[in-house]
Amino acid sequence: MKIKKVKIGIRRLEEGLKHFAKVAKAIENGKAVKKERGVYFENLETIRKILTDRRLEVLKAVKDKKPSSVYQLAKFLGRDLKNVNEDLRLLEQCGLVSLKKSKIDRERLTPTVNYDTIQLNIAV
């Protein structure tokens, strides 16, 4: 089984825009572009604010326990539903978790994580 990774790195806005322009130009010229998937932040401080111990615990519980709802995840974690929901929304905005609507008895959100590891890249 191949382990799926999500890459997290630091990329300043200017660097991101340059990279985007380079890829857009290559596509415009009909060149093949290597597909890259990653989540980038402006600095290490932002990464630390997003990937707290509690949020990493949320990601691990979603991956390992595969909860059918946010409510069930909060019960697994022994945490308040509102706080778990806020953590999930932030992690979803960063592309680290997916929230899918399902209708089993009533509408609920099912959190999923489609990777096994997080790889942090910091250029020096």
N, C-alpha and C positions, 0 to 999 in steps of 0.2 A: 504494500500500500504506500502510495506516495504521500508524503506529508505536505499539506498545503500551508503556505506562509503568507502573511500579510506584511508588507514592508512599511515601516514608519521611518520618516526621516525629517531632516530640517532643510527647508528650502525657502529662502527669502523670496518675497513677492517678485522682485526684479528677476531673480533666477528662474522662477516659475514662468514668468511671461516670456523670457528668452527661450526657454525650453518649448513652450507652446508655439512660439513663432517658428522655431526650427522644425518642429513636427508638421505644422501646417504647411510650410514651404515644401517639405519633402512630399507630402500628400498631393499638393498642387502640381508638383513635377512628376507625379505618377510613380514615385519610389515607394518601395515597401517600407513600412514602419514597424519596428518591433513593439509589440503590445506590452505596456508597462502597467502594473497595478500597484498602487501604493497610496499611503496617506501621509501628507506632508504638513508640517507646522512651521511657523516662522522662527521659533527658537525653542530651546530646551525647556525653558520655564513653562511654556504653553503645554508641552508634552507632559510635564510633571503635573500640571493642573488637570489635565484630561485623564491621564492614566494613574489615578490614585489607587491605593491598595483596595479600597471598597469597589471601585469600578472594575479592577482586574478580577476581583472575586465574583462580580456579576458575570463577566465574560466566561470565566471558568465554569460557573454553575450552569450557564446557558449551554455551553459546549458539552459538559459531562452529564447533566441531569435531563436535558432536553424538555424543559417545562412546556406545557401546552398553553400557558397564559402568563401574563405579567403577575397576576395574583398568585399563581402557583410558585413562580420564581421567588416572590417576596416571602412566601411561607418557607420555601427551601432555605432561604438566607436568614430567616428570622428578623427581617427588616420591615419597616413601614412601607406600604404599597406606594404611597406618594413619592418617597425618596427613591425607591427602585425605579419607578416610572420616569422620574427626572433623569436618573443616571442612564437609563436606556435611551431616552430621547437624545441626550447629548452624544452618546456612543453611536447612535444611528446617524446623526448629523455628521459625525467624523468618518462614517463608512465602516465602523468596526462591528456593527450588529445590524441585522435586518429585522424589521417588525412587520409581520404579515397579518392582515385581517382575516379572521376565520369566523364562520358562523356555526358553532356547535352549541346548541341550546340558545345562546345569545351571542351577539358580536363580541369578539375578544381579540386581543393582539397576541400573537405567538412570536417570541423572540428566537432568532437563530443566529448562529455563528458558523460561517462556512470555511474556516481555516483552523489549523491545529497549533500554529505558533505565530508569535509576533516577533519580527526581526527589526531591531532598531539600528539604523545606520546614522552615524554622526561623522561627518567629514571634519578633518582637522587641518 
